[in-house]
Amino acid sequence: MGWDPVDIDLEALVSGFETLPCDALDSLLDRRDLTAFDSKWISARSAIPRQENLWQLESVFLAISEATGQHEITSYVTDDLELILDSRQCDIENEFVDRLAESYSRGDFPCT
């Protein structure tokens, strides 16, 4: 698989969040909370065992929190990255998780 969490375009992600007004951030959250996305996320999380992640997510959490002021988006990003890391550490292929990883590698927040 070879996905390296350092490949996340954190600068692009943070920059994109910084330019969005509060109502646009809320819209992202609304799209993210739709049943289809949410059920795929929950299914992936239940299929992939939690691991002890060696990669620290604290810097990502702080950067996203500063850029958005939105606790929920910040939590979603770090939860997504933890899920991606867990799937890679367990060497579990999951189409949904791969889509999450691709979004983050482009600096995009996955919400569809």
C-alpha positions in Angstrom: 0.0 0.0 0.0 2.7 2.4 0.9 0.5 5.3 2.0 2.6 7.7 4.1 0.6 10.0 6.3 3.2 12.6 5.7 1.8 12.8 2.1 -1.2 14.7 3.5 -1.3 18.2 2.0 -1.9 19.8 5.3 -1.0 23.3 4.0 -3.6 23.1 1.3 -6.2 21.7 3.7 -5.5 24.4 6.3 -5.5 27.1 3.6 -8.8 25.9 2.2 -10.4 25.9 5.6 -9.1 29.4 6.4 -10.8 30.8 3.4 -14.2 29.4 4.2 -16.8 31.4 6.1 -18.6 29.7 9.0 -21.7 28.9 7.0 -19.6 27.0 4.4 -17.9 25.1 7.1 -21.3 24.2 8.5 -22.3 23.0 5.0 -19.3 20.7 4.9 -20.4 19.2 8.2 -24.0 18.8 7.0 -22.8 16.9 3.9 -20.5 14.8 6.0 -23.3 13.9 8.3 -25.5 12.5 5.5 -26.4 8.9 6.1 -24.5 7.5 3.1 -21.1 8.9 4.2 -21.7 8.3 7.8 -22.7 4.7 7.4 -19.6 4.0 5.2 -17.4 5.6 7.8 -18.9 3.6 10.6 -18.6 0.4 8.6 -15.0 1.0 7.8 -14.2 1.9 11.5 -15.8 -1.3 12.7 -13.9 -3.4 10.1 -10.5 -2.0 10.9 -9.0 -2.6 14.4 -7.6 0.3 16.3 -3.8 0.4 16.5 -1.3 2.3 18.5 -0.4 5.0 16.0 3.2 6.0 15.9 2.4 9.1 13.8 1.4 12.0 16.0 -1.9 13.7 15.0 -1.5 16.5 17.5 0.0 19.0 15.0 -2.7 18.2 12.5 -5.4 18.7 15.2 -3.9 22.1 16.3 -3.5 23.3 12.7 -7.1 22.4 11.7 -8.5 23.8 14.9 -6.7 27.1 14.4 -7.9 27.3 10.8 -11.5 26.5 11.4 -12.4 27.2 15.0 -14.7 24.2 14.5 -14.2 21.4 17.0 -16.4 19.0 14.9 -14.3 19.4 11.7 -11.1 19.1 13.6 -12.3 15.9 15.2 -13.4 14.5 11.9 -10.1 15.2 10.3 -8.1 13.5 13.1 -10.5 10.6 13.3 -10.2 10.1 9.5 -6.4 10.2 9.7 -6.4 7.7 12.6 -8.7 5.4 10.5 -6.4 5.6 7.5 -3.3 4.9 9.6 -5.0 2.0 11.3 -6.0 0.4 7.9 -2.4 0.8 6.7 -0.9 -0.6 9.9 -3.2 -3.6 9.6 -2.7 -3.9 5.9 -6.4 -3.8 5.3 -7.7 -2.7 1.9 -10.9 -0.6 2.2 -12.2 1.4 -0.8 -13.8 4.0 1.5 -10.6 4.5 3.5 -8.6 4.7 0.2 -11.0 7.5 -0.9 -10.4 9.3 2.4 -6.6 9.1 1.9 -6.8 10.3 -1.7 -8.8 13.4 -0.6 -6.4 14.3 2.1 -3.4 13.8 -0.2 -5.0 16.5 -2.4 -5.6 18.7 0.6 -9.4 18.2 0.5 -11.8 17.5 3.3 -13.8 14.4 2.3 -17.5 14.9 2.7 -19.1 13.0 -0.1 
